[in-house]
Amino acid sequence: MLISQEIVLPCDLRLPNRLVKAAMAESMAPAPAHDPNDKMLVAYKEWAKGGWGMLLTGNVQVSEQYLGGPMDVLSSSSSGDVEKIWKGWASTCQENGTPTVVQLNHPGRQSPLGAGQRGFFTKNLAPSAVKLNFGSSLLAGVASSLLFGTPKAMTEDDISLVIDQFVAGAKLSFQAGFKGVELHGAHGYLLAQFLSPKTNQRTDGFGGSPAKRAEIVLRIIRRVRQATSKEFCIGIKLNSVDASSSDSLADTIEQISLIVEAGIDFLEISGGTYEDPKMAQQNETSSITAPTKEKQSTLQRESFFLSFAQMIRVHFPKVVLIVSGGFRTRIGMEAALQSGGCDMIGLARPAAVLPRLPREIILNESIKDVDATVSLKPVILPKFYSYLHWLLPVKIMGGGYGSMYYAGQIQRMGDGLKPVDARL
Ligand SMILES: Cc1cc2nc3c(=O)[nH]c(=O)nc-3n(C[C@H](O)[C@H](O)[C@H](O)COP(=O)(O)O)c2cc1C
């Protein structure tokens, strides 16, 4: 099986198998410090026992002013012993030898009201002053204005500061003993906002062409490499481009080419934004059963973004690709790897329900292929919320509600409880 084979990243980091616990914001680090606390460590202790090839942490915010959620971890924490706390976190994650990579993020225009130490009238930051669009209704506009507001187009000084903040986050991760960082360039957060012409309408050195829109990312990658070491892993999570996306495939390929040249160790493919949360879609409603190897269409249904990854593979045969989103069966995972479309499989919601999924099921040879599945019961939006569809589209509320449900499972782990076994 390819799933159980080790892989060595360009930075020489050796991963024992192909299963990655994908990033999930733990929502367990309260203000004011936003440090990874003991409860979080209890949860990571569980994943450390899971037999994963690599752990990705939940997104760690680089700016104390702008968080993705009020309980996010912060890499610029003001607590005095932050390095000691982070060393404890890194060693807990890696106590059984699982390499762990910290995901670094800046939410840009997707920082909701109340998430971050900023005044009530301080605007979110973004490449251009383009507001989130939750739909055409008047109330959707009001919801977007109240929750996120119209962002401020960043000055060059703002951009320099954000680059410094990413580099500081990487340095802290490096010094703490983590094996690398992943830049969050997906899901409509700040780096994704820069990459996309829909949200980046600048005409200076950071916008106006695919290459200039990628400039902030390239600078971060180069500076992180300088500030750490050639053995420190630098990955990036990017969104796929599909028919419903406003980004052009050719532009995205040009940007990936520059990012690869700047020196990355892996590229994780995902998709979706707050406006269209494709990453939070649920394939379980149709009940995933183990596909046979011949059934390519079933495989495409299981994995949300594999076809895009397969296309990227054609252009970048040597880049280590992780695809995250929708994988629920060993046969589906193995077929995706065998197809050559990716090198590693990212799993998020299944990892919140079964923290030891690789060891107990996917890599457990005593479980037959057809039984090695983790179909999860769909998380149903309570009826009350669906009455609010005139305020926010149901898919947006459903995505948020589903994330809250799974964050709740991580919090159960932090309390020393088992997550609710929500398998079908
Ligand atoms: C509770 C929760 C929190 C998440 N937080 C993050 C995050 O911090 N960073 C990120 O890149 N993706 C985040 N995601 C998205 C997942 O990494 C993944 O892309 C998505 O859930 C699809 O994978 P899955 O079908 O295996 O769950 C989160 C998902 C969930 C359920």
PDBQT file of the ligand as one rigid body, heavy atoms in Angstrom, charges set to zero:
ROOT
HETATM    1  C1  LIG A 501     -13.296  22.440  13.193  1.00  0.00    +0.000 C 
HETATM    2  C2  LIG A 501     -12.549  22.732  11.925  1.00  0.00    +0.000 A 
HETATM    3  C3  LIG A 501     -11.564  23.715  11.935  1.00  0.00    +0.000 A 
HETATM    4  C4  LIG A 501     -10.822  23.963  10.771  1.00  0.00    +0.000 A 
HETATM    5  N1  LIG A 501      -9.791  24.850  10.834  1.00  0.00    +0.000 NA
HETATM    6  C5  LIG A 501      -8.947  24.970   9.787  1.00  0.00    +0.000 A 
HETATM    7  C6  LIG A 501      -7.759  25.720   9.917  1.00  0.00    +0.000 A 
HETATM    8  O1  LIG A 501      -7.434  26.253  10.981  1.00  0.00    +0.000 OA
HETATM    9  N2  LIG A 501      -6.969  25.809   8.824  1.00  0.00    +0.000 N 
HETATM   10  C7  LIG A 501      -7.267  25.190   7.639  1.00  0.00    +0.000 A 
HETATM   11  O2  LIG A 501      -6.502  25.293   6.683  1.00  0.00    +0.000 OA
HETATM   12  N3  LIG A 501      -8.384  24.474   7.498  1.00  0.00    +0.000 NA
HETATM   13  C8  LIG A 501      -9.210  24.326   8.542  1.00  0.00    +0.000 A 
HETATM   14  N4  LIG A 501     -10.303  23.513   8.431  1.00  0.00    +0.000 N 
HETATM   15  C9  LIG A 501     -10.551  22.826   7.144  1.00  0.00    +0.000 C 
HETATM   16  C10 LIG A 501      -9.862  21.463   7.108  1.00  0.00    +0.000 C 
HETATM   17  O3  LIG A 501      -8.463  21.542   7.225  1.00  0.00    +0.000 OA
HETATM   18  C11 LIG A 501     -10.173  20.715   5.796  1.00  0.00    +0.000 C 
HETATM   19  O4  LIG A 501      -9.619  21.430   4.717  1.00  0.00    +0.000 OA
HETATM   20  C12 LIG A 501     -11.683  20.521   5.573  1.00  0.00    +0.000 C 
HETATM   21  O5  LIG A 501     -12.357  20.182   6.780  1.00  0.00    +0.000 OA
HETATM   22  C13 LIG A 501     -11.958  19.396   4.572  1.00  0.00    +0.000 C 
HETATM   23  O6  LIG A 501     -11.360  18.193   4.989  1.00  0.00    +0.000 OA
HETATM   24  P1  LIG A 501     -12.222  16.968   5.647  1.00  0.00    +0.000 P 
HETATM   25  O7  LIG A 501     -13.298  16.626   4.639  1.00  0.00    +0.000 OA
HETATM   26  O8  LIG A 501     -11.218  15.868   5.834  1.00  0.00    +0.000 OA
HETATM   27  O9  LIG A 501     -12.812  17.468   6.912  1.00  0.00    +0.000 OA
HETATM   28  C14 LIG A 501     -11.094  23.262   9.559  1.00  0.00    +0.000 A 
HETATM   29  C15 LIG A 501     -12.108  22.295   9.553  1.00  0.00    +0.000 A 
HETATM   30  C16 LIG A 501     -12.826  22.023  10.707  1.00  0.00    +0.000 A 
HETATM   31  C17 LIG A 501     -13.875  20.948  10.664  1.00  0.00    +0.000 C 
ENDROOT
TORSDOF 0
